[in-house]
Amino acid sequence: MEQKTVVLGVTGCIAAYKSCAIVREFQRAGYRVKVVMTEHATHFVDPTTFRALTHEKVAIGLFDDPSDPIHHISLAEEADLFLIAPCTANVMAKIAHGIADDLLSTAALATTAPLALAPAMNVHMYEAQATQANMALLRSRGVHFIEPDSGYLACGYVGPGRMPEPADVVAFAIGILEGKKDLAGRKVMITAGPTRERIDPVRYISNDSSGKMGFALAEAARDRGAEVTLVSGPVALENPAGVRVLKIESARELLEACREPFAESDAAIFAAAVADKRPERIADAKLKKGRDDDMLENIKLVDNPDVLATLASVKGSRVVVGFAAETNDVLDNARRKLEKKGADFIVANEVGHGKAFGTPDNEVWFVSADGEEHVPAASKRQISDAILDQVVKRLSQR
Ligand code: CTP
């Protein structure tokens, strides 16, 4: 088999020293690595190190190689995967906005290979709205992200921003290169986000769900070859590329929107945080204090349909996965939900007190008739792949 080439971009960040080990890990796995550095990166690691490791020229400046006048294009074309690890906030911003003002950003714009970024930076830079917006934009275009770990950062802060260990970066990259397509030909439906239950035209009952878990699942299933329909409540996330997205507001709309994709699905995953109750009446006009006190103070709530239980009652040979978001007695509650809802397994997690809702990481348990399996804290993308591993296993047994 022909040896595949990874073009490894290294940017000006203290984590650049880990890029040396990334080169080694790729080589051990049988890949050829070509390194492109930004000028700033050379302040952290000398290009000689990468030249010695790769036995290849290390590309830095646009005009460094007189023998190859269009170096950015040849680099872009050679890549089977274009990986930038570590990737600074600046380089990510340039790629998001098509700015090509050095060799690395120009080659990244020119490549048609899959692009993967491993952001590494100070926690406040990582959490800055500009950085998060750039990441969301790149994600919606199909760029892969190796999410940073939380921990002690070189700047002295503790939080997300640290590049994962080289072996993890390389494992993720190889997953993209070799494309685990174990859901090819399968249809997967996923519900995500909160629901909104209207009181009047300007007020509603809702919850803290960000939709990140359901969206991560949709991206993971897509990357594994599935045809994905994502039915989502109102969230502040970009629609993932290559996924059919149906937007709903209320639980009743969710149920209606799910019927057709569920009927066609091989697997259905219910990650939405559905409001159990809704106001019995939705006022046509805004309720006014003073005039409508009686209605505002006595909002009568009635039951919403249970979307998961309703559809699982006609589940046939589909694999059906539910979630249990609990503030306490996580496993007991999950076992109860497994029986009540008719799912094949329940992904149980703890919520509240800063856990799960809106966070990038999650710690879960899979609860099924076979028992419980603990999945230690990992990114929502990694949790998604662990859930899909279970789905694939069950599909293969049918
Ligand atoms: N669910 C659903 N429709 C509802 C309520 C929940 O489809 N009306 C699904 C959720 O998407 C999730 C599972 O059921 O997969 C469990 O949701 P959760 O909110 O944890 O449980 P509830 O059924 O609301 O039970 P409880 O109020 O006891 O927590």
Residues whose N, C-alpha, C, O or C-beta is under 5 A from the ligand:
A	BS01	CTP	F270 A271 A272 A273 V274 A275 D276 N304 P305 D306 V307 L308 G322 F323 A324 A325
